[in-house]
């Protein structure tokens, strides 16, 4: 039987999947934390594969989606399915690299919470922001300055995964938010278009935090997809 591994996004932890753990209980999901214990996406993927032997089904949000694709690249025979939520296969643009570098400099100086609070609203559709932004800021702050620096550097150093998409032969569920400002819908469309076996869903009134903003829809999509794999 395949192991279902849930992969949080940057500066996120198991709380990102709080609405999915019960809904997917029949599959005994495990939330990985390799993003907090390795310095690069390839190293995170290698650690994930070493700690979870056998056949895997990987579901990842944002950076977790990048990690899922990297793990599949490293061990294609072991990954039976991928769910990529609110993510991108593109490398960072020069402008985004500059923004991350500026953020890292502030984190190194101890300026964490003000920067996180200033940018947190961009992660949500306006309809959901007021209710969820407090939980989001608390989750990011749990990562700490060192974790934020390490994970930003890992994402900055990632390779362009688009040339690899055509070699992904397992079924892939791709989900994006119509109103995602961080990984816009064209990123999800691009991933789905590059894959041999992909199903694409774009969620209305949804920003970057899909598992929190539209938990019922995400749960149904994951349940149906997992049932199809079985």
C-alpha positions in Angstrom: 0.0 0.0 0.0 1.2 3.5 -0.9 2.1 5.9 1.9 0.3 9.3 1.6 2.7 12.1 2.5 1.6 15.7 2.9 4.2 18.4 2.3 3.8 21.9 3.8 4.7 25.0 1.9 7.4 27.5 2.9 7.3 28.6 6.5 4.4 26.2 7.1 3.9 23.2 9.3 1.3 20.5 9.9 -1.3 23.2 10.6 -1.4 23.8 6.9 -3.1 20.5 6.5 -5.4 20.7 9.6 -8.6 20.5 7.5 -7.3 17.5 5.4 -6.0 15.2 8.1 -9.4 14.0 9.2 -10.9 14.0 5.8 -8.1 11.8 4.5 -7.9 9.6 7.6 -8.7 6.5 5.6 -5.3 6.9 3.9 -3.3 7.4 7.2 -1.7 10.6 6.0 1.7 11.7 7.4 2.8 15.4 7.3 6.5 15.5 6.5 8.8 18.1 8.1 11.9 17.6 5.9 11.6 21.3 4.9 12.7 22.2 8.4 15.7 19.8 8.4 17.5 20.2 5.0 18.9 23.2 3.2 18.0 22.6 -0.4 15.1 21.1 -2.3 17.1 18.1 -3.6 18.3 17.4 0.0 14.8 17.7 1.3 13.6 15.2 -1.3 16.4 12.8 -0.6 15.6 13.0 3.2 11.9 12.4 2.4 12.7 9.4 0.3 15.1 7.9 2.9 12.6 8.3 5.8 9.6 7.0 3.9 10.5 3.8 2.1 8.3 2.1 -0.4 5.7 3.4 -2.8 4.6 7.0 -2.1 1.7 9.3 -3.0 2.8 12.9 -2.4 0.6 16.0 -2.0 2.4 19.3 -1.6 1.4 23.0 -1.3 3.5 25.8 -2.8 7.1 24.9 -1.9 5.8 21.4 -0.9 4.6 21.0 -4.5 8.1 21.8 -5.8 9.4 19.3 -3.3 6.9 16.6 -4.5 8.1 17.2 -8.1 11.7 17.0 -7.0 11.2 13.7 -5.1 9.4 12.2 -8.2 12.4 13.3 -10.3 14.8 11.5 -7.9 12.7 8.3 -7.6 10.1 8.1 -10.3 9.5 4.4 -9.8 8.5 5.0 -6.2 6.0 7.8 -6.6 2.6 6.5 -7.6 0.8 9.9 -7.7 1.3 13.6 -7.1 -1.0 16.4 -6.0 0.5 19.8 -6.6 -1.4 22.7 -5.0 -0.7 26.4 -5.4 2.7 25.8 -6.8 5.0 26.5 -9.7 7.6 24.7 -11.8 9.3 27.9 -12.8 12.5 29.2 -11.2 12.4 32.6 -9.5 12.5 35.6 -11.7 15.3 38.2 -11.1 12.8 40.5 -9.5 11.6 37.8 -7.1 15.2 36.8 -6.3 15.8 40.4 -5.3 12.7 40.5 -3.1 13.7 37.3 -1.3 17.3 38.6 -0.8 15.9 41.8 0.8 13.7 39.7 3.0 16.6 37.5 4.1 18.6 40.6 5.0 15.8 41.8 7.2 15.4 38.3 8.8 19.2 38.3 9.5 18.7 41.6 11.3 15.9 40.2 13.5 13.1 41.9 11.6 10.6 39.0 11.2 7.2 39.7 12.5 6.6 43.2 11.0 7.7 41.9 7.5 5.5 38.8 7.8 2.4 40.8 8.9 2.9 43.3 6.1 3.0 40.6 3.5 0.5 38.1 4.9 -2.6 39.6 3.3 -1.1 38.8 -0.1 -1.5 35.1 0.6 -5.3 35.2 0.8 -8.4 36.1 -1.2 -9.8 39.3 0.5 -12.9 37.3 1.5 -10.8 35.0 3.7 -8.0 37.2 4.9 -9.5 38.7 8.0 -10.4 35.3 9.4 -7.2 33.4 8.5 -4.3 35.9 8.5 -3.7 35.6 12.3 -3.3 31.8 12.2 -1.0 32.2 9.1 1.3 34.8 10.8 1.5 32.5 13.9 2.4 29.5 11.8 5.1 31.5 9.9 6.6 32.8 13.1 6.9 29.3 14.5 9.4 28.7 11.6 11.7 31.3 13.0 14.2 33.6 11.3 16.8 30.8 10.6 14.1 28.6 9.1 12.8 31.4 6.9 16.3 32.2 5.7 17.1 28.6 4.9 13.8 27.9 3.1 13.9 31.1 1.1 17.5 30.2 0.0 16.3 26.7 -1.0 13.6 28.1 -3.2 15.9 30.7 -4.7 18.4 27.9 -5.7 15.8 25.6 -7.2 16.2 24.5 -10.8 13.6 25.0 -13.6 11.4 21.9 -13.2 9.5 22.6 -16.4 11.8 20.5 -18.6 11.2 17.5 -16.3 7.4 17.6 -16.4 7.1 15.5 -19.6 8.9 12.6 -17.9 6.4 12.5 -15.0 4.3 9.4 -15.9 2.2 9.1 -12.7 -1.2 10.7 -12.4 -1.0 14.3 -11.1 -3.7 16.5 -9.6 -3.0 20.2 -10.1 -4.9 22.7 -8.1 -4.6 26.5 -8.1 -6.5 29.5 -6.8 -8.0 31.8 -9.3 -7.0 34.8 -7.2 -3.5 33.5 -6.1 -1.1 36.5 -6.2 2.0 34.4 -5.3 1.6 31.6 -7.8 -1.0 32.9 -10.3 -3.3 30.5 -12.2 -1.0 30.4 -15.2 1.6 28.6 -13.1 -1.0 25.8 -12.4 -2.0 25.7 -16.1 1.6 25.5 -17.1 2.3 22.6 -14.9 -0.8 20.7 -16.1 0.0 21.4 -19.7 3.5 20.0 -19.4 2.4 16.7 -17.7 1.3 13.6 -19.6 -1.4 12.7 -17.1 -2.8 15.7 -15.3 -6.1 16.9 -14.0 -6.4 20.7 -13.4 -8.8 22.5 -11.1 -8.8 26.3 -10.5 -10.7 27.3 -7.4 -12.8 30.5 -7.4 -12.5 33.0 -4.5 -9.2 31.5 -3.5 -5.8 32.8 -3.0 -2.5 31.0 -2.2 -3.7 29.2 0.9 -5.9 26.7 -0.7 -6.1 24.1 2.1 -7.4 26.8 4.5 -9.4 29.0 2.1 -11.4 26.3 0.3 -10.9 23.2 2.6 -14.1 21.4 1.6 -13.4 21.7 -2.1 -9.7 20.7 -1.6 -10.8 17.7 0.5 -13.3 16.5 -2.1 -10.7 16.8 -4.9 -8.1 14.9 -2.9 -10.5 12.2 -1.9 -11.7 11.7 -5.5 -8.2 11.7 -6.8 -7.0 9.2 -4.1 -9.9 6.9 -4.8 -9.0 7.0 -8.5 -5.4 6.0 -7.7 -6.7 3.1 -5.6 
